Amino acid sequence: MSLALSDFKTVVQTLHELLDVIDREVAETIDSRDPNNVSATLAPRASAELLDAYKAFTKYSDKLASFAADPSDVGVTLIGGFHETNAIQVASELGVADVLGDEELPLSEIAHRVGANEYRLRQVMRLLVNRSVFRETHYGSDVFANNRLSSVFLSAHEKNLRGIVGHWADDAYKAGVYVVEGVKLASEKKCPFELEHGTTIWDWFKTPESALARDRTNKAMVGAEGFLHGALIYDYDWERHGQEATIVDVGGGVGGAAIELCRRFPKIKIVLQDRPSVIEAAPKFWEENAPECKSRVTFMPHDFFGPQIREKIFFMRFIIHDWVDEDCLRILEPIRDVIPSETEGGRLYIADSVLDEKSERLKYMLDLQMLTFTGAMERTEVEFDNLLKRAGFRILKIHKNRGFCALIEAVAA
């Protein structure tokens, strides 16, 4: 890929704009700008301007690297990225962030507390520090501490990413060995996960040996709320259908998104639907995290390929991307059978990433994640439009927000 002079100027201009936006939006204290401060954060909800600037910065930085750096260096770095995943997995599973807490500790003490080989743990920590996860008091000191990035691996962090680490670095990583074979298949019937396990991920989740994976998948979905779905709660007026509206959360897990909706909108009611094994764990999750909201939730074991209940508002977040088109139709058509018309207030909301030329790297990573686990995909606006038309829906609007995924508002056609 080549870059024109105008692209270089755009990179420089974007950097200046990004710094200006951050300067306006970060918390007022100097400490809030310090990446070594565990509690350092941007403003509670960054503006769209800031997020657009960030996306532009990362996009043009990648272009700049592809042009200015030796392509072999860039290529080898990309190829070796799995070592960074391994390092995060080691630190997460050993609980390094929890051991450090608010302290600065020597490597020998960390290794002793987590039960690790000191010399090998040093290699892991060096790589993570290089990637700005954890900090070393000074290079070669072997004294480490938490920082902003490592704080999301603290078990006490409300939206900690430790469940995602296991879900991606273990479950997806192992199935990833079969991606080449899966891509070469003439048929789309089997995905890499099926090639590894001999069954679909959904049937595997029903087996006793999947208990650990099921648990961390549920935790991964809760941990993902912070960076995937938070803006959906704040950037859309969910009370527009009435303060006491009932929202059917189709395939809603234990309620990671629904719990935020209930906290934000104190009268909204939720019908939480998912597989029996998932719904069984949901009441405990709500009792521990939002007992004041639990009375507004109906916990409903449900097969979303079967008949749906009659309600006005249906919500699905990160469901459609799990399935190929034909299976999506089997999910959508039962909703189409019962949903009221547009004038009667019927609405289908689909929260999913919508791919376009500005999409960030993570969305394309998630696209490959879907290929690996289910053989499905992330979709473009055109692909969503075609799919929903086939299911008997019409897109009213795609609501962009400050989060990772868009909110597609659809009505019965």
Secondary structure, DSSP 8 states (H G I E B T S, - for coil): ----HHHHHHHHHHHHHHHHHHHHHS-SSGGGG-TT-TT----SS--HHHHHHHHHHHHHHHHHHHHHS-HHHHHHHHHTHHHHHHHHHHHHHHTHHHHHTT--EEHHHHHHHHT--HHHHHHHHHHHHHTTSSEESSTT--EEE--TTGGGG-TTSTT-SHHHHHIIIIIIHHHGGGHHHHHH-SSSS--HHHHHHSS-HHHHTTSGGGHHHHHHHHHHHHHHIIIIIHHHHHSS-GGGG-TT-EEEETT-TTSHHHHHHHHHSTT-EEEEEE-HHHHTTHHHHHHHH-TTTGGGEEEEE--TTS-----SEEEEES-GGGS-HHHHHHHHHHHHHH---TTTT-EEEEEE-EE-TT--HHHHHHHHHHHHHTS---EEHHHHHHHHHHTTEEEEEEE--SSSSEEEEEEE-
